[in-house]
Amino acid sequence: MNITKKHDWERIIRRMELLMRLKSFPVGFKMLKKKEEIDDIPFMRRAANKMTLCQMITLARNFDWTVGAELSDFMSPMCPSILGLTDTPELYKDGTFRSIVWVKTKADGRKFEESVPRMPMGKYEAVVMAPLVYNPFEPDIVLIYANPAQMMLLINSLQFEKYEVMQFFCVGESSCSDAIARCYLTGKPSLTIPCYGERRYGHAQDEDLVMAVPAGMMEKALNGMETLYRRGIRYPISYAGAEQDLASAFPMSYGGMDELAKLRGKDNRLLLGVTGGIASGKTAVSDMLKELGAPVIDFDILARQVVEPDKLAWKEIVAYFGEQILMEDRTLDRKKLSDIVFRDLEKRKKLESFTHPRIHEEFVKQVNEITRETITREEAVNILNAQLPIDEKVEYADFVINNDKSIDETKKQVEELWKKLKQIQKDRIKDKA
């Protein structure tokens, strides 16, 4: 068997474990066409006694085992028939088995069995599973066990790019078919509730949900999760009080339209945010717009003003980071603070939680620029890595000025933009009239 590793699973899984705060290992799951291929997997363990599939998954996700099984290793035909390792017994097909416990009649039992997703019989002879963080093999799918809040984050992450509705699936007492078989058959993530058997024999916890994700979608899930994390969507979720005024807790994008209307004023003035990466020409473009008659507000200056000594944001920052980040005149030592926050994402978000609300009181759109101080190359790299990628900024921009040519070319683009903005403003006033 070819066990070449196409992905850096250790990197993907370690990061996802950190962002989701998972309690157990995500499990790499792979079907084998020949049972002899089991022996090709490093660190393989074979059970000494017959087991259920959910037991094997538990050995992988909680006990750190690499486990393999063929038909003869399973306790009953239920699990291997779902995986296509054997045909479904007649006792199952005619509804007898399910009617003994789970449904009232054999007719209900037949309907139950007909609803169970099953992989095609004869295609595979064995199955292997292992903690994916150790790069054991290139899996077909990945099993992730998590609580509902963690799973919601995973769903949001998968939906971030090329959105699709996530469908929950549950036939009942057969979560291995709901998750594993359905994922194989559809090629899409499959979310379900671990069944009674998986809780009794597979140690799934009361709060657990399980999702099977096609291995090829894990990088997409991580990328979505990383971006959501930068935007403040993360686990564990911080709670806003049920009785408090939530205005301060809501993102500005939810409630900013009224404030935007106030800022525009009766003359329906335009608000233009100038943003870009470090040394991308923001100041030059702003100066050109100022020459053309546009009032310019410098958010770098605002960001400094809100942290002046004894102001609320200053007090919060000092209380959190300590007085070691102060200069002799009690102003913030920006270089020292930068060294801390641009190496630690959590501390950077904490700093932003102190400063952004103060800026939000006056402005709908925030543009939090990095303080321009003399910095080393390593410090510059840390700052750049902390910023939203420029390609991502471009996606959200209404207008883009390409500043990689001469200053005259940049000025020409700014003048053309200014004409467009003036025309937009005229059109809005006309429409309002």
C-alpha positions in Angstrom: 0.0 0.0 0.0 1.2 3.5 -0.8 1.2 5.5 2.5 2.8 8.6 1.1 1.8 11.6 3.1 0.3 14.5 1.0 -0.4 16.8 3.9 1.5 18.1 6.9 -1.1 16.6 9.2 0.8 17.4 12.4 0.7 21.1 11.6 -3.0 21.0 10.6 -4.2 19.0 13.6 -2.0 20.7 16.2 -3.4 24.1 15.2 -6.9 22.8 15.0 -6.6 21.2 18.4 -5.5 24.5 19.8 -8.2 26.6 18.2 -11.0 24.2 19.0 -9.7 23.1 22.5 -10.4 19.5 21.6 -10.4 16.8 24.3 -9.5 13.9 22.0 -7.4 13.3 18.9 -9.0 13.8 15.5 -8.9 10.4 13.9 -7.6 9.6 10.5 -9.8 6.9 8.9 -8.9 4.9 5.8 -10.4 1.9 4.0 -8.0 -0.7 2.5 -8.7 -2.7 -0.6 -6.6 -5.6 0.7 -6.4 -6.7 4.3 -2.7 -7.5 3.9 -2.1 -3.7 3.7 -2.8 -3.4 7.4 0.8 -4.6 8.1 2.2 -1.7 6.0 0.9 0.9 8.5 3.6 2.0 11.1 2.9 1.3 14.8 -0.1 -0.9 14.0 -2.0 -2.7 16.8 -4.4 -5.5 16.3 -7.0 -6.1 19.0 -6.6 -9.3 21.0 -10.4 -9.8 21.0 -13.3 -9.0 18.8 -14.5 -5.4 19.0 -17.1 -3.0 17.8 -16.1 -0.1 15.4 -16.8 2.5 18.1 -14.3 0.7 20.4 -11.6 0.9 17.8 -12.3 4.6 17.2 -12.0 5.2 21.0 -8.6 3.4 21.1 -7.4 5.8 18.4 -8.9 9.1 19.7 -8.4 8.6 23.4 -5.7 5.9 23.8 -3.4 7.1 21.1 -3.5 3.8 19.2 -3.1 3.0 15.5 -5.7 0.3 15.0 -6.5 -1.9 12.0 -9.3 -4.5 11.5 -10.6 -6.9 8.9 -14.0 -8.7 8.9 -12.9 -11.4 11.4 -12.0 -8.7 14.0 -15.5 -7.4 14.5 -17.9 -8.6 17.2 -21.0 -8.5 15.1 -21.8 -8.0 11.4 -23.4 -4.6 12.0 -20.3 -2.5 11.8 -18.5 -4.3 8.9 -21.7 -4.4 6.9 -21.9 -0.6 7.1 -18.3 -0.4 5.9 -18.9 -2.8 3.0 -16.7 -5.5 4.5 -19.6 -8.0 4.4 -23.2 -8.2 3.2 -26.1 -7.1 5.4 -27.5 -10.2 7.2 -31.1 -11.1 6.3 -32.0 -10.7 10.0 -31.2 -7.0 9.5 -32.8 -6.6 6.1 -36.2 -8.1 7.1 -36.4 -5.8 10.1 -36.2 -8.4 12.8 -33.0 -7.1 14.4 -34.2 -3.5 14.8 -37.7 -4.6 16.0 -36.2 -6.5 19.0 -35.3 -3.2 20.7 -35.3 0.0 18.6 -38.6 0.0 16.7 -42.1 -1.4 17.2 -42.6 -3.6 14.2 -40.6 -5.5 11.6 -41.9 -3.1 9.0 -40.4 -0.2 11.0 -37.2 -2.3 11.2 -37.0 -2.7 7.5 -37.6 1.0 7.0 -34.8 1.7 9.5 -32.3 -0.6 7.7 -33.2 0.9 4.3 -32.3 4.3 5.7 -28.9 3.3 6.9 -26.1 4.6 4.6 -23.8 1.7 3.7 -20.6 1.6 1.7 -20.6 -0.7 -1.4 -19.8 -4.3 -0.5 -16.7 -5.9 -1.9 -14.7 -2.8 -2.5 -12.7 -3.0 0.7 -11.3 -5.7 2.9 -10.0 -3.8 5.9 -10.0 -0.5 7.8 -7.3 1.4 9.7 -7.6 4.4 12.0 -5.1 6.5 14.0 -4.5 9.8 15.7 -3.9 12.0 12.6 -1.5 14.3 14.4 1.2 11.7 14.0 1.0 11.6 10.2 0.3 7.8 10.2 -1.0 7.6 6.6 -3.0 9.7 4.1 -6.6 9.2 5.4 -9.8 9.2 3.4 -11.8 11.0 6.1 -11.2 12.6 9.5 -13.4 12.0 12.5 -13.7 14.9 15.0 -15.5 14.6 18.3 -16.5 17.8 19.9 -19.2 19.6 21.9 -21.9 21.6 20.2 -20.1 25.0 20.6 -16.9 23.5 19.2 -18.7 21.9 16.4 -20.4 25.1 15.5 -17.0 26.7 15.0 -16.0 23.8 12.8 -19.1 24.2 10.7 -18.5 28.0 10.4 -15.0 27.3 9.3 -16.0 24.9 6.6 -18.6 27.3 5.4 -16.3 30.3 5.3 -15.2 29.8 1.7 -17.6 28.4 -1.0 -20.5 28.4 1.4 -22.8 25.3 1.6 -25.6 24.5 4.0 -24.3 21.9 6.6 -26.9 19.1 6.8 -27.3 17.1 10.0 -28.1 13.4 9.5 -29.3 10.8 12.0 -30.9 7.5 11.2 -31.0 6.6 14.9 -28.9 3.8 16.4 -26.1 3.8 13.9 -23.8 6.8 14.1 -21.0 5.1 12.3 -23.2 5.0 9.2 -24.4 8.6 9.8 -20.9 10.0 10.0 -18.5 7.6 8.3 -20.5 5.9 5.5 -22.4 9.0 4.6 -19.2 11.0 4.3 -17.7 8.4 2.0 -20.8 8.2 -0.1 -21.4 12.0 -0.5 -17.9 13.3 -0.4 -19.1 16.0 2.0 -18.8 16.6 5.8 -21.4 14.6 7.8 -22.4 15.7 11.3 -24.4 13.5 13.7 -25.0 12.5 17.3 -23.1 9.5 18.6 -25.6 6.7 19.2 -26.4 4.7 22.3 -23.9 2.0 21.3 -21.1 4.5 20.7 -21.7 6.0 24.1 -22.0 2.6 25.9 -19.1 0.9 24.1 -17.2 3.7 22.5 -17.1 6.1 25.5 -18.6 9.0 23.7 -19.5 11.6 26.3 -22.9 13.2 26.9 -22.0 16.4 25.2 -20.2 14.8 22.2 -21.1 15.3 18.6 -19.1 13.7 15.8 -18.3 14.9 12.3 -16.7 13.0 9.5 -14.8 15.4 7.2 -13.2 14.4 3.8 -9.5 14.6 4.4 -9.1 17.0 1.4 -11.3 19.6 3.2 -9.3 19.8 6.4 -6.9 22.5 5.1 -9.9 24.5 4.1 -11.5 24.1 7.5 -8.3 25.3 9.2 -7.9 28.3 7.0 -11.5 29.3 7.7 -10.9 28.8 11.4 -7.8 30.9 11.4 -9.5 33.7 9.7 -12.5 33.6 12.0 -10.1 33.6 15.0 -8.6 36.8 13.7 -12.1 38.3 13.5 -12.9 37.3 17.1 -14.9 34.1 16.5 -13.3 31.6 18.7 -13.8 28.9 21.3 -14.4 29.0 24.2 -17.1 31.6 23.5 -17.2 34.7 25.8 -20.6 35.4 27.2 -22.5 38.6 27.0 -24.9 39.0 30.0 -28.5 38.1 29.4 -29.8 41.3 31.0 -27.2 43.8 29.9 -27.3 46.4 27.1 -25.6 44.5 24.3 -24.8 47.5 22.2 -21.1 47.4 23.3 -20.9 43.6 22.8 -22.2 43.5 19.2 -19.8 43.8 16.3 -20.1 47.2 14.6 -21.2 45.5 11.4 -24.4 44.4 13.1 -25.5 47.8 14.4 -23.4 50.4 12.6 -25.9 51.6 9.9 -27.6 54.1 12.2 -24.2 55.5 13.3 -23.1 55.6 9.7 -26.1 57.7 8.8 -25.3 60.1 11.6 -21.8 60.5 10.4 -22.8 61.1 6.8 -25.0 64.0 7.9 -27.8 65.7 6.1 -25.6 66.3 3.0 -25.1 62.6 2.7 -21.3 63.0 2.7 -19.2 60.0 1.8 -16.9 58.2 4.3 -13.8 56.7 2.7 -11.5 54.5 4.6 -7.9 54.4 3.4 -6.2 51.1 4.4 -3.3 48.9 3.3 -0.3 47.1 4.5 2.8 48.7 6.1 4.6 51.0 3.7 1.9 50.7 1.1 1.5 54.4 0.6 -1.5 55.2 2.8 -0.1 58.5 4.0 0.8 59.6 0.5 -2.7 58.8 -0.8 -4.3 60.5 2.2 -2.2 63.7 1.6 -3.3 63.7 -2.1 -6.9 63.4 -1.1 -6.4 66.2 1.4 -5.0 68.4 -1.4 -8.1 67.7 -3.5 -10.3 68.9 -0.6 -11.1 65.8 1.4 -11.0 66.3 5.2 -8.7 63.5 6.5 -8.8 61.9 10.0 -5.7 60.1 10.9 -6.6 57.0 12.9 -2.9 56.5 14.0 -3.3 59.8 15.9 -6.7 58.7 17.3 -5.1 55.4 18.4 -2.5 57.4 20.3 -5.0 59.8 21.9 -7.2 57.1 23.4 -4.2 55.6 25.3 -2.9 58.9 26.7 -2.0 58.7 30.5 -5.0 58.3 32.8 -7.5 57.7 30.0 -9.7 54.6 30.3 -7.9 52.5 27.7 -4.5 53.5 29.3 -5.7 52.3 32.7 -7.0 49.0 31.3 -3.7 48.4 29.4 -1.6 49.2 32.4 -3.7 47.0 34.7 -3.4 44.1 32.3 0.2 44.4 31.1 1.8 46.0 34.2 3.7 49.2 34.7 6.8 47.8 32.9 5.2 48.9 29.6 5.3 52.6 30.7 8.0 55.2 29.9 9.3 57.6 32.6 6.6 60.2 31.6 3.9 57.5 32.1 3.1 57.2 28.4 3.1 53.8 26.8 6.4 52.3 25.7 5.1 51.4 22.3 8.1 49.4 21.3 8.0 47.3 24.4 4.3 46.8 24.0 4.7 45.9 20.4 7.3 43.3 21.3 4.7 41.6 23.5 1.6 41.7 21.4 2.9 41.0 18.0 4.4 37.7 19.2 1.3 36.7 21.1 -2.1 36.6 19.4 -4.0 36.4 22.6 -2.3 39.4 24.1 -2.8 41.4 20.9 -6.5 40.7 20.9 -6.6 41.7 24.6 -4.9 45.0 23.7 -7.4 45.6 20.9 -10.3 45.0 23.3 -9.1 47.9 25.3 -8.5 50.3 22.4 -11.1 49.5 19.8 -14.2 50.3 21.8 -12.8 53.8 22.5 -12.3 54.3 18.8 -15.7 52.8 18.0 -17.5 55.4 20.0 -16.6 57.9 17.3 -16.3 55.9 14.2 -18.1 53.1 12.5 -15.2 51.8 10.5 -12.1 51.0 12.3 -8.7 51.1 10.8 -6.2 50.0 13.4 -2.8 50.9 11.9 0.5 49.8 13.4 2.5 52.5 15.2 5.4 53.6 13.0 8.5 53.3 15.0 12.1 52.2 14.1 11.9 48.4 14.2 14.2 45.5 13.4 13.6 43.2 10.5 12.3 40.4 12.9 9.9 42.8 14.5 8.6 44.0 11.1 8.0 40.3 10.1 6.0 39.8 13.3 3.9 42.8 12.6 3.3 41.9 9.0 2.3 38.4 10.0 -0.2 39.8 12.5 -2.0 41.9 9.8 -4.8 40.8 7.7 -3.3 39.6 4.4 -3.3 42.3 1.7 -5.1 40.0 -0.7 -7.9 39.6 1.8 -8.1 43.4 2.3 -8.4 43.9 -1.4 -11.5 41.5 -1.4 -13.3 43.9 0.9 -12.3 47.1 -0.7 -14.7 49.2 -2.8 -11.7 50.9 -4.5 -8.1 49.8 -4.9 -5.2 52.1 -5.7 -2.1 50.3 -7.0 0.9 52.0 -5.5 3.7 49.9 -7.0 4.5 52.5 -9.8 5.6 56.1 -9.8 4.2 58.8 -7.5 2.7 60.5 -10.5 0.8 57.3 -11.5 -0.5 57.0 -7.9 -1.6 60.6 -7.9 -3.4 60.1 -11.2 -5.3 57.1 -9.7 -6.3 59.2 -6.7 -7.6 62.0 -8.8 -9.7 59.6 -10.8 -11.0 58.1 -7.6 -11.9 61.6 -6.3 -14.0 62.2 -9.4 -15.8 59.0 -8.9 -16.5 59.8 -5.3 -17.8 63.2 -6.1 -20.1 61.7 -8.7 -21.4 59.1 -6.3 -22.2 61.8 -3.8 -24.1 63.8 -6.4 -26.1 60.8 -7.4 -27.0 60.0 -3.8 -28.2 63.5 -3.2 -30.2 63.4 -6.4 -31.8 60.0 -5.4 -32.6 61.3 -1.9 -34.3 64.4 -3.4 
